Structure formats: C-alpha cells, structure tokens
Amino acid sequence: MDDTEKRLAELSQLETLTDAEMQELVRLRPPGTFQTLPNLLTIGVVDLEQAFLNYKEGAARSKHAYDVGCFIEVISLRLQHIDFWLRSFWVARNCKGKIFDAADKRTFGVLVADCERLGFEPSLVHRMRSFNVSRVDSIHKYLLGAICYDDLKPICDAHKGLDSDVGSYVREQFGVTWTF
C-alpha cells in the first residue's frame, strides 16, 4: 500500500473531517467519486447559519423529546429532517434547474412522490409513506380523540432511524455535502 492509499484509508475512517481533510479526501479519491448537493439556498433555506445550528442540534433535541415523552415533537423533528433531505435530493435530481422557493408549501406526501419519480429508493419511499400515514393519523387527529398521547410512543418507535436512513441514502447518492 502506497502513501496515498494509506492516507485515503486514514481519512475514510474518520467520522468527522475538517475542511482541509475533506478537500484532501476529495483530491485523493478517483475522479467522479464525489458530486455536490445543491446550494442550500436552492432548497428553501432562509438563514444558513441558523439552519446549520438547527440541523446540528436536531438529533439531540429529538432524543431529549423522546426521553421526556414529547412524542409529537419527535415526530415533527423527524419529519423536518426527512423533508430537508428530500428537498436536497429533488433539487439535485430534477435536471431542470428547479429550486424551492422559501415560501414553498409542498406537502410531505407530494415531496415523497416527486422524489419517487426521480428514482428515490423504493423501500425508503415505502417507509416514508408509512411514516406519513402514521404522522397524519396521530398528530392531526390527536385532539379529535382518534389516539391517546401514550399511543404516540409506539409510532415514534416504529419509525426510529428513518430520518437518518433517508439522510444516509441522499448523501450516498451525491457524495460531498453542500455548496455555498
């Protein structure tokens, strides 16, 4: 194994890369290995700094909400993370240069269908649709008496990790994170 292969192996093992390490990793990998997801402003991000802060704390907030029994919050945060990745996928794949306006009001179900038409992984589409049915049936009908609050916990459990799986799939499809 030459020095380049050794360094590539080292960088590939790191969970978190500095900007310089990421640039080095891109340089060392074969051409075409990495692509770039769209500029975050094209998916409807309003404030980049705040969006990154919110995204970074999302997993911890979701775990905390689950631990203290705030299951509607867990479902809502999960929905927002999945929506973020679906928007990234849609903008990167639509081949028409279309972007999301900050005021875009596309529903989650429509966004899932739009991404499915662009080749999104069918098993994940199925899981997202199941999650969406559970979400609508629970959150939107909670005050109507269709479900008691404690019954939201099994819904959270049934869809645990979906947001992470969707994010991983999108990152695998496009390699490097975002442009600014």
Legacy VTK file of the C-alpha trace (Angstrom):
# vtk DataFile Version 3.0
C-alpha trace
ASCII
DATASET POLYDATA
POINTS 180 float
0.000 0.000 0.000
1.494 3.333 -1.078
1.320 6.591 0.895
-1.741 7.839 -0.998
-3.687 4.644 -0.248
-2.646 4.786 3.412
-3.756 8.394 3.751
-7.023 7.659 1.957
-7.662 4.778 4.374
-6.939 7.060 7.347
-9.297 9.762 6.120
-12.012 7.241 5.305
-12.005 6.010 8.911
-12.637 9.449 10.410
-16.212 10.207 11.485
-15.678 13.958 11.329
-13.410 15.720 8.856
-12.028 19.231 8.941
-12.481 21.295 5.786
-8.843 20.616 4.870
-9.251 16.853 5.431
-12.393 16.798 3.321
-10.633 18.629 0.494
-7.745 16.167 0.767
-10.168 13.227 0.680
-11.824 14.588 -2.460
-8.392 15.097 -4.085
-7.252 11.541 -3.274
-10.396 9.726 -4.436
-10.820 8.752 -8.099
-12.472 11.363 -10.351
-16.248 11.186 -10.304
-16.388 9.713 -6.793
-17.891 12.843 -5.296
-20.677 15.013 -6.515
-22.087 18.043 -4.776
-25.552 18.518 -3.381
-27.251 21.760 -4.293
-26.620 25.083 -2.700
-28.726 25.130 0.466
-30.453 28.328 -0.599
-31.996 26.394 -3.517
-33.870 24.062 -1.154
-35.531 26.924 0.696
-33.044 27.606 3.497
-33.610 31.156 4.703
-30.647 31.648 7.067
-27.659 29.324 6.529
-26.104 29.840 9.952
-29.336 29.232 11.793
-30.161 26.250 9.561
-26.823 24.596 10.391
-27.266 25.246 14.104
-30.778 23.805 14.000
-29.681 20.803 11.973
-26.742 20.048 14.284
-28.891 20.123 17.411
-31.812 18.246 15.832
-30.770 14.724 16.840
-30.101 15.751 20.446
-33.409 17.629 20.643
-35.275 14.657 19.210
-33.663 12.261 21.696
-34.436 14.618 24.582
-38.042 14.988 23.427
-38.404 11.201 23.271
-36.814 10.715 26.693
-39.238 13.161 28.330
-42.272 11.848 26.449
-42.824 14.690 23.971
-43.717 12.396 21.109
-45.380 14.951 18.835
-42.099 16.895 18.944
-40.166 13.734 17.988
-42.441 13.085 15.014
-42.249 16.724 13.933
-38.452 16.853 14.115
-38.189 13.557 12.238
-40.468 14.970 9.528
-38.349 18.113 9.217
-35.102 16.161 8.853
-36.582 13.900 6.193
-38.033 16.919 4.385
-34.592 18.563 4.379
-33.005 15.529 2.686
-35.849 15.081 0.219
-35.545 18.711 -0.850
-31.803 18.226 -1.379
-32.435 15.101 -3.451
-35.166 16.745 -5.526
-33.123 19.836 -6.394
-30.053 17.741 -7.251
-32.009 15.292 -9.416
-34.742 17.263 -11.161
-32.434 18.129 -14.113
-34.440 21.253 -14.822
-32.604 23.660 -12.561
-35.742 23.977 -10.462
-35.326 25.112 -6.877
-37.533 25.508 -3.821
-38.804 28.944 -3.043
-38.512 29.793 0.665
-42.316 30.026 0.737
-42.830 26.624 -0.938
-45.849 24.902 0.582
-45.433 21.466 -0.973
-46.784 18.804 1.374
-44.599 15.994 2.630
-46.602 13.401 0.691
-46.211 15.347 -2.556
-42.475 15.731 -1.944
-42.111 11.974 -1.378
-43.978 11.315 -4.651
-41.840 13.877 -6.508
-38.652 12.200 -5.264
-40.011 8.760 -6.082
-40.493 9.879 -9.718
-36.829 10.924 -9.714
-35.667 7.444 -8.672
-35.612 7.575 -4.882
-35.010 4.182 -3.239
-38.380 2.327 -3.276
-38.010 0.740 0.158
-37.363 4.160 1.703
-40.325 5.616 -0.205
-42.488 2.873 1.311
-41.176 3.627 4.815
-41.709 7.380 4.356
-45.291 6.814 3.208
-45.945 4.593 6.218
-44.445 7.264 8.482
-46.598 9.938 6.842
-49.802 7.943 7.329
-48.890 7.399 10.994
-47.989 11.065 11.388
-51.223 12.353 9.889
-53.384 9.813 11.728
-51.771 10.616 15.047
-50.825 14.281 15.160
-53.650 15.706 13.122
-56.269 13.595 14.855
-54.942 13.693 18.415
-57.265 16.455 19.617
-60.134 14.778 17.784
-59.740 11.806 20.110
-58.543 9.340 17.488
-55.487 8.470 19.593
-54.272 8.952 23.144
-50.898 10.603 23.715
-49.205 7.467 25.066
-50.026 5.696 21.791
-47.654 8.102 20.023
-44.610 6.402 21.571
-45.004 3.175 19.530
-45.373 5.338 16.415
-42.043 7.009 17.237
-40.500 3.593 17.852
-41.844 2.148 14.591
-40.174 4.855 12.535
-36.986 5.285 14.555
-33.965 5.879 12.328
-35.957 6.715 9.195
-34.654 10.283 9.082
-31.092 9.016 9.448
-31.619 6.371 6.752
-33.029 8.944 4.321
-30.104 11.301 5.016
-27.583 8.492 4.540
-29.188 7.461 1.255
-29.129 11.010 -0.128
-25.510 11.524 0.964
-24.543 8.205 -0.665
-26.212 9.310 -3.897
-24.384 12.623 -4.059
-21.176 12.257 -2.050
-19.930 15.574 -0.700
-22.350 17.687 1.292
-23.359 21.157 0.046
-22.081 24.151 -1.868
-22.496 27.698 -0.569
LINES 1 181
180 0 1 2 3 4 5 6 7 8 9 10 11 12 13 14 15 16 17 18 19 20 21 22 23 24 25 26 27 28 29 30 31 32 33 34 35 36 37 38 39 40 41 42 43 44 45 46 47 48 49 50 51 52 53 54 55 56 57 58 59 60 61 62 63 64 65 66 67 68 69 70 71 72 73 74 75 76 77 78 79 80 81 82 83 84 85 86 87 88 89 90 91 92 93 94 95 96 97 98 99 100 101 102 103 104 105 106 107 108 109 110 111 112 113 114 115 116 117 118 119 120 121 122 123 124 125 126 127 128 129 130 131 132 133 134 135 136 137 138 139 140 141 142 143 144 145 146 147 148 149 150 151 152 153 154 155 156 157 158 159 160 161 162 163 164 165 166 167 168 169 170 171 172 173 174 175 176 177 178 179
